[in-house]
Every structure is written in C-alpha cells, then in structure tokens.
Amino acid sequence: MLNNLVPRLQVNTIYDIDLNELWKQGKRGIITDLDNTLVGAKAPLATPELIDWLKVVAQIGFQVVIVSNNNKVRVAQFAEPLSLPFIYRAKKPTSAAFHKAMRLMKLPAEEIIVIGDQMMTDVLGGNRMGLYTVLVLPIARADEGIFTKMVNRTLEKVALTWMKR
C-alpha cells in the first residue's frame, strides 16, 4: 500500500518537469490535477506562465486532460478557455476518472504521466493504474479545502514519517 504513495518523480512545480526527457521515454499523455497543481485553488484562470507551459507541452506533442475532484463549474471555467478536455468530480484516487482520461487520449498506461499535488489522490490513483506519477508541491496551501487540510495532508504526513523509517 505505501509503495502506491511514492511518486516516480517529485519536483517543486510543473515547470521543473523535464518534458523532453519524458517524451524520449515514450510518454505521450498528461493527466493533471487542477487546484494547487496548475494554479492556486482559488485562481479562476490560467496564469501567463501556465499558458506558455501548455504551449510547450503541445509543441512537444503531449495530450493533456485535466482530472479534478472539484465541481463542473470550477473545472469548466478553467479548462474551456484553454480548449483542454476535463473530468470533474473525479473521485480520485478511484480509477474511473483515470480510465476515462486514458480513453479520451487513446493511450495505454505506460505512455501516461499523472501530475498532482496530493499523495492520497493523484499519486495513489495514478500508481494504482500503473501510470508514471509526478508529485509537485502545492501552490497555495492556505486555499485548500477542509478535507484536504484535515484528512489528506495529515495522512500524507503519517505516510511520509512511516516511509522515512
């Protein structure tokens, strides 16, 4: 179980991911979380820096699907101006949304990267599916919901402490 909480790669931000190296390794699709991964949880739209990053992602050839546990209004308002497909109320770490994203991209598990800021949702869900997981630091922890703060982050601390032993 604890192995499923360990990401394949851990970086500070999405901008620290070596996309060209992952492309060379055969990765072709990105499933990414939204809140505190791409932008702060309360940021309604993409930043100019994120828009530039997404352009690079597309130029390299990656497909991108946003998979978020947030509601339709939040995710649609963010993703639609970027013309990105999205899945809302994903119920991560369950597998249904990951399967749906894989079908949207028409890619097998070994070609997909999952990027997120939470071990208990993004990393656990991606690892259980055999996807390449990348954990980023949360952008704005102060904006996190009560469940994330009280449950997910507490469980992450316990898991990290146990793994260090």
Protein Blocks (a to p, Z undefined) as FASTA:
>chain_A
ZZmmpcfbdcfblmlpcfklmmmnopabdcddfehplmcfklmbdcfklmmmmmmmmmno
pacddddfbdfklmmmmmmmnopacdehklpabfklmmmmmmmnopafklpccddfbfkl
mmmmmmmnopacdddddfblmlpcfklmmmmmmmmmmmmmmmmZZ
